[in-house]
Amino acid sequence: MDIATGLGLVAGGIVLISLILMGGDVGMFLDLHAFIVIFGGSFSATLIRFPFSAMVHGLPLGMKFAFTMRRMSQRELVDEIAGLAEIARKQGPIGLEKVEVEDPFLAKGIRFVADGYDTEFIRDNLERDRDNFLTHLDEGSKIYRAVGDCAPAFGMIGTLIGMVQMFANMTDPSKLGPYMAVALLATFYGAAVANLFCLPIADKLHLKLIDEEINRTLIIDGVLMIREGKSPTLVREMLLAYLPEKHRHSEAEGEAEAVPA
């Protein structure tokens, strides 16, 4: 689980609830009309903006990857792919059939190599898989950003509706308070939903998209080099280019220490 996402949401919720309780009770901030304006309006506008299929794929995939982390880092991927290259060199592609690989995308590529598929088939299949996955992840990011953009706008619409209702009932003082509450709570709901949830989730998904693109491209290059029978040392050296500069140096230093004088 991506602990940063969970901690951020919990911390933000605690801040809001603490501020609310300091000046009253939670019940004062619950209003069905404001809830309908924000969530109903934002969802409707987003549904108009995106195809329904994008909503079906983007929302659950975005929520899943906002709260999960990749199981293997780029450095671990380089190490594992180099180890697989060593196995393929010693035992041939058939030796890869008995190897258990944790990453599903890497496991798929290794299965293609073990089954003897040609290089072009492996490249086309893995690149198509990567591109489809990144497209859905990008859709998720855009959808959450769209909701985050719509929520404050519909908060303003709810405020205007509440103000109109309040001014239309100026002769009845008992109605002024509820209508003013609707007006203010709509703005509050819109700002909270956008800035505490939707926009941060959209930014997190964008960062994960960049990370997944690098990782999956690294895997594709590694799998193709294994298929072409490249040496494990060359595979490692080629894949180290995907690592940040400081990690490349630490990797090189670790290898130097492992070599006997």
LUMVEXVEX-73167 format. One record per atom (N, C-alpha, C): y, z, x; residue in one letter. Coordinates in pm, whole numbers, padded with zeros to 5 digits, always signed. Atoms other than C-alpha are relative to their C-alpha. Last residue first. Layout:
LUMVEXVEX-73167
YZXA ...
end
This chain:
LUMVEXVEX-73167
-00071+00044-00119A -00808-00608+04127A -00097-00057+00104A +00018-00083-00118P -01002-00590+03802P +00071-00058+00121P +00058+00082-00106V -00849-00770+03499V -00015+00084+00125V +00145+00013+00024A -00799-00526+03208A -00068-00079+00111A +00065-00126-00036E -00458-00419+03336E -00152-00010-00013E -00008-00014-00145A -00339-00781+03330A -00068+00128+00046A +00099+00087-00060E -00466-00823+02974E -00001+00014+00152E +00132-00056+00030G -00271-00519+02857G -00110-00084+00062G +00020-00113-00088E +00043-00647+03031E -00137+00063-00020E +00026+00055-00132A +00013-00982+02855A -00026+00113+00101A +00133+00061+00002E -00020-00814+02519E -00037-00049+00139E +00096-00111+00000S +00278-00589+02589S -00142-00052+00000S +00001-00062-00131H +00482-00896+02685H -00102+00112+00007H +00064+00092-00093R +00388-01087+02372R -00012+00063+00138R +00143-00013+00018H +00467-00785+02159H -00076-00094+00091H +00043-00127-00060K +00820-00770+02300K -00150+00021-00014K -00004+00002-00146E +00878-01140+02230E -00054+00128+00062E -00134-00029-00054P +00767-01129+01867P -00006+00015+00152P -00038-00140-00005L +00422-01281+01812L +00145+00015+00044L -00039-00046+00133Y +00364-01639+01701Y +00049+00144+00000Y -00134+00052+00030A +00368-01768+02060A +00049+00043-00137A -00098-00102-00037L +00071-01540+02128L +00143-00046-00029L -00036-00080+00118L -00137-01791+01932L +00101+00109+00032L -00071+00083+00097M -00141-02048+02214M +00049+00083-00119M -00131+00036-00056E -00228-01791+02480E +00082-00082-00098E -00087-00117-00001R -00508-01643+02268R +00141-00036+00049R -00029-00035+00139V -00663-01981+02192V +00096+00117-00005V -00101+00095+00047L -00634-02084+02558L +00040+00031-00144L -00125-00029-00071T -00816-01769+02668T +00111-00092-00048T -00064-00119+00057P -01083-01812+02399P +00133+00034+00066P +00044-00125-00063S -01155-02167+02523S +00072+00118-00063S -00090-00047-00104K -01096-02451+02279K -00050+00133+00057K +00070-00053-00115G -01398-02584+02090G +00089+00046+00114G -00007+00098-00109E -01213-02811+01849E -00064+00050+00128E +00076+00119+00041R -01323-02600+01553R -00004-00104+00112R +00141-00038-00008I -01199-02287+01731I -00088-00120-00035I +00035-00004-00143M -00866-02460+01787M -00144+00043+00020M +00013+00138-00049L -00852-02554+01419L -00035-00003+00148L +00125+00056+00051V -00923-02194+01315V -00022-00142+00052V +00113-00063-00068G -00647-02061+01539G -00133-00058-00043G +00005+00050-00139D -00390-02312+01417D -00119+00059+00074D +00038+00141+00004I -00473-02233+01054I -00011-00056+00140I +00144+00008+00028I -00466-01858+01118I -00047-00145+00001I +00071-00048-00119L -00124-01875+01282L -00150-00014-00020L -00011+00111-00093T +00004-02083+00988T -00070+00035+00131T +00096+00101+00044R -00132-01814+00758R +00007-00125+00087R +00139-00044-00019N +00040-01536+00948N -00099-00109-00037N +00031-00008-00143I +00376-01714+00979I -00148+00033+00022I -00004+00137-00051E +00388-01813+00611E -00036-00003+00148E +00125+00066+00035E +00273-01465+00510E -00003-00144+00051E +00108-00058-00080D +00559-01303+00700D -00132-00069-00027D -00019+00044-00139I +00822-01536+00552I -00115+00049+00087I +00026+00143-00003L +00684-01478+00202L +00012-00054+00142L +00145+00016-00006K +00672-01104+00265K -00039-00147+00002K +00044-00037-00135L +01042-01107+00347L -00151-00017+00015L -00047+00105-00090H +01119-01299+00026H -00043+00029+00144H +00090+00115+00013L +00900-01062-00174L +00042-00114+00092L +00127-00037-00065K +01093-00761-00043K -00098-00118-00006K -00020+00005-00145D +01424-00928-00135D -00128+00032+00075D -00017+00140-00037A +01305-00995-00490A +00019-00015+00150A +00133+00061+00003I +01175-00639-00523I +00010-00146+00041I +00078-00042-00117P +01514-00505-00409P -00140-00061+00005P -00053+00063-00121L +01689-00729-00666L -00070+00050+00127L +00022+00145-00007C +01462-00627-00956C +00049-00064+00130C +00134+00057+00011F +01424-00252-00910F -00004-00150+00030F +00105-00091-00046L +01715-00027-00816L -00137-00065+00001L -00022-00045-00138N +02001-00276-00826N -00106+00095+00052N -00026+00104-00100A +01909-00486-01129A -00003+00055+00142A +00115+00091-00007V +01743-00226-01350V +00019-00103+00111V +00114-00071-00058A +02008+00036-01272A -00120-00093+00017A -00025-00025-00142A +02307-00195-01327A -00121+00066+00066A -00005+00127-00072G +02171-00327-01656G +00018+00019+00149G +00135+00054-00010Y +02072+00016-01786Y -00001-00129+00084Y +00078-00085-00090F +02415+00161-01705F -00142-00055+00019F -00046+00028-00136T +02602-00130-01864T -00081+00080+00102T +00043+00138-00029A +02394-00097-02180A +00041-00038+00142A +00139-00002-00046L +02441+00281-02169L -00053-00141+00030L +00010-00047-00138L +02820+00249-02183L -00143-00005+00052L -00080+00082-00089A +02842+00031-02493A -00019+00042+00146A +00069+00128-00015V +02557+00202-02675V +00073-00086+00102V +00118-00026-00082A +02719+00541-02608A -00078-00129+00025A -00048-00010-00137M +03052+00408-02740M -00118+00025+00095M -00031+00135-00045Y +02874+00302-03058Y +00053-00002+00143Y +00121+00080-00020P +02712+00642-03097P +00027-00141+00050P +00081-00049-00112G +03043+00828-03038G -00125-00083+00023G -00061+00041-00126L +03261+00616-03268L -00085+00041+00121L +00070+00114-00058K +03032+00644-03567K +00054-00041+00137K +00138-00039-00031S +03132+00994-03676S -00078-00113+00068S +00012-00063-00132P +03501+00900-03649P -00144+00034+00038P +00108-00099+00012D +03475+00661-03947D -00024+00063+00137D -00032-00090+00112T +03804+00470-03981T -00105+00109-00019T -00098-00100-00042M +03758+00323-03634M +00034+00099-00111M +00024-00121+00079N +03444+00148-03754N +00096+00113+00041N +00015+00037+00141A +03519-00210-03647A -00019+00121-00090A -00132+00030+00055F +03655-00077-03318F -00007-00040-00147F -00082-00120+00000M +03323+00089-03240M +00136-00027-00063M +00046-00088+00107Q +03113-00208-03345Q +00086+00126-00009Q -00034+00064+00128V +03321-00440-03127V -00039+00088-00117V -00145-00014+00020M +03299-00196-02837M +00044-00062-00131M -00030-00138+00035G +02921-00166-02872G +00149+00021-00026G +00049-00021+00137I +02882-00542-02877I +00033+00141-00047I -00092+00067+00092L +03105-00573-02571L -00042+00017-00145L -00125-00076+00004T +02903-00314-02384T +00099-00061-00098T +00024-00119+00081G +02577-00485-02477G +00124+00087-00012G +00009+00046+00139I +02717-00813-02343I -00025+00119-00093I -00136+00024+00046M +02822-00634-02025M +00002-00049-00144M -00063-00131+00014G +02471-00498-01984G +00143-00014-00048G +00034-00046+00135F +02347-00849-02055F +00048+00142-00023F -00073+00084+00095A +02538-00963-01748A -00030+00042-00144A -00139-00047+00012P +02413-00666-01545P +00082-00082-00099P -00011-00134+00056A +02050-00757-01636A +00144+00052-00006A -00027-00002+00145C +02075-01132-01584C +00029+00140-00052C -00130+00061+00027D +02111-01135-01204D +00038+00012-00147D -00104-00084-00058G +01829-00888-01152G +00140-00055-00021G -00013-00116+00089V +01611-01082-01394V +00109+00092+00051V -00064+00047+00123A +01683-01398-01193A +00018+00114-00099A -00143+00013-00027R +01607-01217-00868R +00075-00046-00124R -00057-00135-00007Y +01274-01104-01009Y +00149-00004+00031Y +00001-00056+00135I +01196-01462-01110I +00061+00140-00001I -00109+00060+00078K +01306-01608-00777K +00006+00061-00141K -00128-00046-00054S +01085-01370-00577S +00116-00052-00085S -00015-00142+00033G +00785-01436-00801G +00133+00054+00047G -00031-00007+00144E +00836-01811-00775E +00021+00145-00042E -00142+00035+00011D +00847-01777-00396D +00044+00003-00146D -00074-00116-00049L +00513-01594-00404L +00151-00025-00009L +00006-00104+00102H +00368-01868-00623H +00077+00125+00043H -00077+00046+00116T +00489-02137-00384T +00002+00107-00109T -00142-00025-00028L +00365-01940-00083L +00088-00045-00115L -00024-00144+00001F +00014-01931-00230F +00147+00032+00022F +00008-00045+00139N +00016-02301-00311N +00029+00149-00011N -00120+00046+00070D +00140-02385+00041D +00000+00044-00147D -00118-00074-00045R -00125-02172+00211R +00123-00038-00082R +00016-00138+00047D -00411-02317+00004D +00123+00083+00037D -00023+00005+00145R -00285-02671+00067R -00010+00140-00060R -00143+00017+00020E -00258-02596+00439E +00035-00007-00148E -00070-00125-00029L -00609-02454+00442L +00150-00012-00020L +00038-00102+00097N -00763-02753+00266N +00078+00129+00022N -00056+00033+00132D -00574-03018+00463D -00029+00111-00101D -00146-00007-00002R -00645-02858+00801R +00057-00022-00139R -00039-00140-00013I -01014-02794+00731I +00151+00015-00005I +00031-00069+00125F -01067-03147+00601F +00045+00145+00005F -00098+00042+00100E -00885-03296+00899E -00024+00068-00134E -00130-00062-00022T -01088-03094+01150T +00101-00035-00109T -00083+00061-00103D -01431-03192+01021D +00141+00060-00001D -00097+00094+00055Y -01651-02951+00826Y +00089-00055+00111Y -00009+00128-00070G -01940-02801+01022G +00095-00101-00061G +00070+00101+00080D -02043-02518+00789D +00014-00140+00058D +00144-00026-00008A -01949-02261+01054A -00080-00105-00076A +00043+00034-00135V -01602-02414+01086V -00152+00016+00012V -00007+00145-00014F -01548-02412+00709F -00051-00043+00138F +00115+00054+00075R -01670-02051+00692R -00003-00153+00009R +00117-00017-00085I -01422-01961+00966I -00126-00053-00069I -00005+00097-00109G -01139-02106+00759G -00121+00008+00090G +00021+00133+00058K -01240-01912+00448K -00001-00107+00109K +00143+00012+00031A -01277-01590+00645A -00032-00138-00057A +00069+00027-00127L -00927-01640+00787L -00149-00019-00024L -00043+00134-00040F -00785-01663+00434F -00068-00041+00131F +00064+00104+00081P -00989-01366+00312P +00036-00142+00044P -00104+00079+00067D -00885-01137+00603D -00063-00115-00078D -00068-00077+00104E -01167-00893+00679E +00100-00083-00078E -00144+00011-00023V -01401-01125+00867V +00072+00066-00116V -00077-00045+00116E -01772-01045+00887E +00147+00003+00035E -00117-00083-00028V -01951-01256+01149V +00070+00038-00130V +00038-00141+00010K -02303-01378+01072K +00118+00095+00019K +00048-00030+00135E -02199-01736+00994E -00028+00148-00019E -00107-00059+00081L -01985-01757+01309L -00048+00040-00140L -00007-00143-00025G -02291-01810+01528G +00104+00071-00083G +00098-00067+00086I -02348-02149+01366I +00004+00151+00019I -00056-00030+00133P -02024-02269+01524P -00097+00076-00090P -00024+00118+00081G -02179-02238+01872G +00053+00038-00137G +00110+00021+00093Q -02331-01924+02020Q +00012-00130-00080Q +00129-00045-00051K -02123-01869+02334K -00116-00042-00089K +00027+00064-00130R -01813-02074+02253R -00139+00037+00051R +00028+00142+00021A -01815-01984+01884A -00034-00070+00131A +00131+00012+00064I -01844-01612+01968I -00038-00147-00017I +00101-00038-00100E -01554-01631+02213E -00141-00013-00057E +00011+00114-00091A -01343-01822+01960A -00105+00028+00108A +00080+00101+00069L -01417-01548+01707L -00019-00124+00086L +00138-00047+00000G -01289-01288+01954G -00093-00099-00069G +00049+00018-00137A -00972-01491+02009A -00145+00046+00012A +00026+00143-00015I -00930-01508+01629I -00051-00031+00141I +00123+00035+00072E -00971-01131+01605E -00034-00147+00016E +00117-00060-00064D -00719-01054+01879D -00130-00043-00069D +00020+00069-00128V -00462-01298+01743V -00125+00052+00069V +00053+00133+00030L -00507-01157+01392L -00028-00078+00128L +00142-00017+00032E -00464-00803+01522E -00066-00133-00034E +00069-00028-00125R -00137-00907+01684R -00149+00018-00024R +00013+00124-00076Q -00017-01070+01364Q -00075+00022+00131Q -00125+00044-00059S -00091-00753+01168S -00022-00130+00076S +00001+00021-00145M -00399-00717+00951M +00137-00047+00046M +00095-00091-00065R -00433-00566+00603R +00005-00010+00152R +00109+00078-00059R -00119-00731+00471R -00090+00094+00079R -00025+00050-00134M +00081-00474+00279M -00119-00084+00046M +00113+00006-00091T +00085-00404-00092T +00044-00056+00134T +00056-00134-00022F +00350-00285-00338F -00120+00000+00094F -00110-00092-00027A +00579-00589-00349A -00052+00138+00036A -00036+00006-00141F +00272-00808-00308F +00123+00083+00033F +00111-00038-00088K +00119-00705-00640K +00046+00005+00145K +00018-00144+00009M +00446-00711-00834M -00110+00047+00095M -00113-00066-00063G +00523-01062-00711G -00015+00151-00001G +00017+00016-00144L +00175-01184-00795L +00113+00069+00075L +00105-00088-00052P +00202-01032-01144P -00020-00013+00150P -00022-00142+00027L +00547-01183-01215L -00113+00089+00053L -00097-00067-00086G +00507-01519-01041G +00013+00149-00021G +00046-00017-00138H +00186-01656-01189H +00094+00091+00080H +00135-00055+00001V +00252-01605-01560V -00049+00025+00142V -00009-00140+00038M +00627-01656-01520M -00137+00066+00007M -00057-00070-00115A +00572-01980-01329A +00013+00149-00030A +00106-00013-00101S +00338-02102-01604S +00051+00075+00122S +00085-00113+00036F +00607-02026-01865F -00111+00022+00103F +00115+00038+00084P +00849-02257-01691P -00088+00121-00027P +00121+00037-00072F +01163-02085-01558F -00108-00047-00096F -00030+00054-00133R +01526-02055-01677R -00124-00053+00072R -00066+00130+00015I +01453-02014-02049I +00016-00067+00137I +00100+00089+00058L +01202-01737-01980L +00058-00139-00021L +00089+00040-00109T +01456-01573-01750T -00107-00096-00050T -00074+00091-00087A +01714-01571-02030A -00087-00050+00115A -00021+00127+00072S +01465-01422-02275S +00071-00101+00088S +00126+00073+00005F +01348-01157-02028F +00017-00135-00067F +00032+00047-00136S +01705-01052-01951S -00129-00080+00001S -00090+00108-00041G +01800-01036-02320G -00035-00056+00136G +00023+00118+00083G +01498-00837-02430G +00085-00117+00044G +00133+00052-00030F +01516-00596-02138F -00032-00124-00084F +00027+00025-00142I +01889-00536-02140I -00134-00068+00021I -00095+00096-00057V +01985-00577-02506V -00038-00036+00143V +00030+00134+00052I +01670-00410-02638I +00092-00104+00062I +00127+00043-00057F +01715-00105-02414F -00034-00142-00044F -00028+00041-00137A +02082-00074-02509A -00127-00051+00068A -00081+00122+00003H +01986-00072-02877H +00029-00051+00140H +00084+00116+00029L +01703+00177-02823L +00080-00130+00002L -00056+00071+00115D +01920+00438-02652D -00078-00129-00021D +00100+00084+00063L +01807+00707-02412L +00060-00065-00124L -00002+00132-00063F +02073+00847-02182F -00108-00092-00054F -00131+00061+00017M +02160+01155-02389M +00003-00144+00051M -00012+00058+00133G +01791+01238-02411G +00133-00067-00025G +00046+00139-00004V +01776+01289-02034V +00017-00069-00134V +00144+00014+00007D +01985+01605-02052D -00035-00147-00010D +00050-00001+00137G +02336+01712-01960G -00151-00005-00002G -00106+00004+00099G +02562+01681-01659G -00049+00003-00143G -00114-00082-00039M +02345+01783-01367M +00107+00006-00109M +00025-00139+00037L +02037+01647-01544L +00115+00092+00039L -00001-00014+00146I +02169+01292-01529I -00013+00146-00041I -00139+00013+00046L +02259+01314-01161L +00010+00017-00151L -00074-00119-00044S +01913+01448-01078S +00144-00004-00050S +00036-00111+00089I +01746+01179-01289I +00076+00127+00037I -00055+00023+00134L +01934+00904-01107L -00028+00117-00093L -00147-00005-00006V +01865+01041-00758V +00060-00014-00139V -00038-00141-00013I +01499+01110-00838I +00151+00015+00003I +00019-00066+00129G +01453+00755-00966G +00040+00146+00005G -00106+00045+00090G +01606+00612-00649G -00010+00065-00136G -00125-00062-00043A +01378+00826-00432A +00116-00040-00091A +00006-00141+00036V +01071+00722-00631V +00131+00070+00036V -00010-00012+00145L +01166+00355-00612L -00001+00146-00045L -00133+00039+00044G +01235+00371-00240G +00020+00016-00149G -00093-00107-00034L +00920+00568-00165L +00141-00032-00048L +00023-00115+00087G +00704+00317-00352G +00098+00113+00026G -00038+00037+00137T +00857+00018-00179T -00016+00117-00094T -00146+00007+00008A +00843+00181+00166A +00045-00034-00142A -00055-00130+00037I +00479+00285+00121I +00152-00005-00015I -00128-00001-00070D +00354-00072+00114D +00075+00125-00042D -00121+00000+00084M +00000+00000+00000M +00125+00000+00087M 
end
